[in-house]
Amino acid sequence: MDGLYLDGIGYDREIMKRVRKVMQRARPGCLIDFHSGNSFSSTYGLNNVASLYMELFPCIDSLWFGEGFNYNESPDYWLVEMAGIPYGMFSEMLGAGNPWRGMVYGTTNRLGWGGDPREIWKLWDSFGIADARMVGYWDAASPVRTGRDDVLATAYVRKDRTLVALASWAETGQAVKLDVDFKALGLDPAKAHLYAPPVKGFQGEALFEPGEAVPVLPGRGWLLLIDQQERKLPPVHDPFAGQKPVFEDTFGGDKSAPAGGLDPAWKVSLSPRKGTSLVQRDGSLVISAVANSYAFAERPLPAGVRVLACRVNQDSDAGASWGPGLCIVFKDGKMLRVNLRVEGRFGVDDGRRQILEGANMAGAWTDLVFRLDDKHVIVQASQGRRVWQEIARLPRSQFPGQPVAVRVGKMGIGCNAQDFSVPGPAGQSRITDLRAYK
């Protein structure tokens, strides 16, 4: 036998020692893997699993603490209740778990049990993690720190490169500047970069300079390679390159409209919920509403639009599916929307499903763009440096014909004028610089 899998252990330390010795003699290097559910319940006497079985741990190689454990709990919970690190063992997660937080503790999903860690394993191999020294956030000598208690970093240090696992327990998206001790890592900060290699299902490719803020979504994170290798990311298409503007509305006030309000071409749809409003003020469209309510305006588009863009700031709006955004309406009535979500992602709603991708930072002006070519409708977003993220790429056959109208604001699922049953907190968002190009 190569090893033994124990789903609970019903015998004592003396028998466990015999099991270990016999297996080791028969097959040197064999592994004993231990699985247990969470015993911190009244049924099992409110016990910590590690406390129950600790006398057996010297004979065990790995832990799989599965059913009943909560991957949304605090970092201390992860370290004491689930990770094998305090006991000198590696551990794995049951089901999908949380791969970003897991990497802070050297933990991945177990293959074949609701998660697929093979892409992360490939990165381990290419980096050479077997030859790295793991320095966790709990270590006072950690060479990489975030300066936060809710976004944590663990470093896997090699002679000429370091892999940093970054994960968030924050409730909202955060812009994190890493404090890196380049001297301890043996690297020159003038030559070093923070490179996020592409890992399918985990992260897209990105490149950050030392001292640059790294956007971290709630419940997610990054694997960043710190080294001195020169890299250039493939260019992301600039949606405005070679385009001719055919329409714009900066929401600066239309003199022909009553009291300097919206252009009469706009048709406003507001939730009946108290306090819902959509007004033009200070060069933007200001939307006040509770989080899960609709408040949007729609107007016709000129013929032949190929690119549609606007700038959105979610401000204090707490909407997720109802977050503020941009919607394009096609001749056959189909609609496609991209919006900002309070947890720090973008949502793309094609009327059949919601695609949740990308990273956006709270309180920042964000460019949202639809780009139409003969084969695709491409959804892009950008913040700050005009580095474009591709959020979605949908087949043009799903949206045939020409776009005939545009909507801006807060919409329900399916781009409709519909509220969610739970209102959520009141908040404000802003939209400006709506532009259409041929």
Stockholm file with secondary structure:
# STOCKHOLM 1.0

chainA/1-438         MDGLYLDGIGYDREIMKRVRKVMQRARPGCLIDFHSGNSFSSTYGLNNVASLYMELFPCIDSLWFGEGFNYNESPDYWLVEMAGIPYGMFSEMLGAGNPWRGMVYGTTNRLGWGGDPREIWKLWDSFGIADARMVGYWDAASPVRTGRDDVLATAYVRKDRTLVALASWAETGQAVKLDVDFKALGLDPAKAHLYAPPVKGFQGEALFEPGEAVPVLPGRGWLLLIDQQERKLPPVHDPFAGQKPVFEDTFGGDKSAPAGGLDPAWKVSLSPRKGTSLVQRDGSLVISAVANSYAFAERPLPAGVRVLACRVNQDSDAGASWGPGLCIVFKDGKMLRVNLRVEGRFGVDDGRRQILEGANMAGAWTDLVFRLDDKHVIVQASQGRRVWQEIARLPRSQFPGQPVAVRVGKMGIGCNAQDFSVPGPAGQSRITDLRAYK
#=GR chainA/1-438 SS CCEEEEESCCSCHHHHHHHHHHHHHHSTTCEEEEEECCCCSGGGTSCCHHHHHGGGGGGCCEEEECTTCCTTSCHHHIIIIICSGGGTCEEEESTTCCHHHHHHTTCEECBTTTBCCHHHHHHHHHHTGGGCEEECTTSTTCSEECSCSSEEEEEEECSSCEEEEEEECCSSCEEECCEECHHHHTCCTTTCEEEECCBTTTBCCEEECTTCCEEECTTCEEEEEEECCCCCCCCCCCTTTTCCEEEEECCSCCTTSGGGCSCTTCEEEECSSTTCEEEEETTEEEEEEETTCCEEEEEECCTTCCEEEEEEECTTCCCSTTCEEEEEEETTSCEEEEEECTTSCEEEECSSCEEEECCCCTTCCEEEEEEECSSEEEEEEEETTTEEEEEEEEEGGGSCSCEEEEEEEECCTTSCSCCCSSCCCEEEEEEEEEEEEC
#=GC SS_cons         CCEEEEESCCSCHHHHHHHHHHHHHHSTTCEEEEEECCCCSGGGTSCCHHHHHGGGGGGCCEEEECTTCCTTSCHHHIIIIICSGGGTCEEEESTTCCHHHHHHTTCEECBTTTBCCHHHHHHHHHHTGGGCEEECTTSTTCSEECSCSSEEEEEEECSSCEEEEEEECCSSCEEECCEECHHHHTCCTTTCEEEECCBTTTBCCEEECTTCCEEECTTCEEEEEEECCCCCCCCCCCTTTTCCEEEEECCSCCTTSGGGCSCTTCEEEECSSTTCEEEEETTEEEEEEETTCCEEEEEECCTTCCEEEEEEECTTCCCSTTCEEEEEEETTSCEEEEEECTTSCEEEECSSCEEEECCCCTTCCEEEEEEECSSEEEEEEEETTTEEEEEEEEEGGGSCSCEEEEEEEECCTTSCSCCCSSCCCEEEEEEEEEEEEC
//
